[in-house]
Amino acid sequence: MSEGPSRIALYEDLLRRVASGVRNAQLYAADHPLVARNMAGLVTVLTSLHQQQPSIAVGIVGGDLVVADTPMHKLSATMAELIRKLKDNKVERIAFERGVTQEELFALTQSLSRLGGKSAVDPEKHLSSAHIRVGRLKSEDEKKPEGMASDIAAIRQMYSSAVAAAEVAWETAEVEGMPDAPAALETVEGLAEAVTQNRTALMALTAMRNYDNYTFTHMVNVSILAMAQARALGIDGRLLREFGMSALMHDIGKVRTPKSILNKPDKLTDDEFVIMRRHVVDGAEILRRTPEMPILAPIVAFEHHLRLDGSGYPFTVKRNSMNLGSMLCAISDVYDAMRSQRTYQQAYPTDRILAVLKRNEGAQLDQNLVRRFVQLLGIYPPGNLVSLSTGEVAVVLRVHAPDPHRPRVRVLFGANGGRLELPFERNLWELQRDASEVKLQTVLSPVDPADYDIDPLTFLEM
């Protein structure tokens, strides 16, 4: 049996057992053999699914049950009853994370069975547990373009708040020896939700920041980029937030680096670089003894400058393989550092940065992860202002992975340099069907929004 049908069969079995668990809880005593047998089967199917991905989400979109983004159309009467009960009680999403226990599953099905119609229960607060997260799932129908403006406005505010929280974490680590973990965790919660619901706008915002605040914007950007990669790999729930928190704290060891070295505008000397490299060890030590910090965080702090070919640091440490969180953080760290303009470094364009990452793929950084990152981001990411070979200037709206030089764009300035009163969209990929258009409809290069006195992100809202 191929992987596809096997996985679909597991999804169907998962739904059957959840529905049966709720039904059995209504019909039988808690110690009835049928209840125990169904719970054991539910653990078995989730164990099989968790070998493929760390979090399995069941949600309702329209009238369908969806498992891991796959609509399930074979609905029995028991499943249809389950959908009605979940909808009536505002339960639209249940995520089962790796490590879920039979006791947690039993408690969930018992709680669901007791829910009455039109209940005012808060699903996330009253039904979630350590490895089960219950809440609300937004369908694509709810993400209407007309709501984009307020969505992006909220994301702008969230990003600003995240940078402020990063600064607080840094300052508390300097003064008290440990970052303010609760405040940082709350920030990552919001960013993780935004990565799940509006990844394009959030990633576009990471490129538009205050260069005078590099340390803190870099912390937030690496966290967002790492979570975006993790989400694209199917990682969700608590593990996604742990990836985000670990990436946010990856450079926290630099609080012990002398400011004369940390803020030096010129290239570091060999002796100064020796001191700078200590931040990976210092960061791991700080995070290891910080309460409420994910166990992954000190690992990422220690490993994010290691490379598969042994070219990174600490020099004496060799790894045949690294933690996934460390590798996603390393890719995000390199990318964000290279695209950042600082006193001693001009920002590199995205195409050059991705060329550097790809040149080293498989040697320093994991080949598959780099390729996925390039596909996720595109040579010209959404929110970038670009010049077209027609002479027009446009903002990138959506990446087209098969041909990254031909994204979907919104044209803002005509070939004569004049700003258009009515910007319009153009799909460069579709235009190449006409052979006469191929040479005309490509992106030439990114341009600086400051030269045009605009904020490209506002044109994602239209």
Secondary structure, 3 states (H helix, E strand, C coil): CCHHHHHHHHHHHHHHHHHHHHHHHHHCCCCCHHHHHHHHHHHHHHHHHHCCCCEEEEEEECCEEEECCEEECCCCHHHHHHHHHHHHCCCCEEEEECCCCHHHHHHHHHHHHHCCCCCCCCHHHHHCCCCEEEECCCCHHHCCHHHHHHHHHHHHHHHHHHHHHHHHHHHHHHHHCCCCHHHHHHHHHHHHHHHHHCHHHHHHHCCCCCHHHHHHHHHHHHHHHHHHHHHHCCCCHHHHHHHHHHHHCCCHHHHHCCHHHHCCCCCCCHHHHHHHHCHHHHHHHHHHCCCCCCCHHHHHHHHCCCCCCCCCCCCCCCCCCCCHHHHHHHHHHHHHHHCCCECCECCCCHHHHHHHHHHCECCCECHHHHHHHHHHHCCCCCCCEEEECCCCEEEEEECCCCCCCCCEEEEEECCCCCEEEEEEEEEHHHHCCCHHHCCCCCEEEECCHHHHCCCHHHHHCC
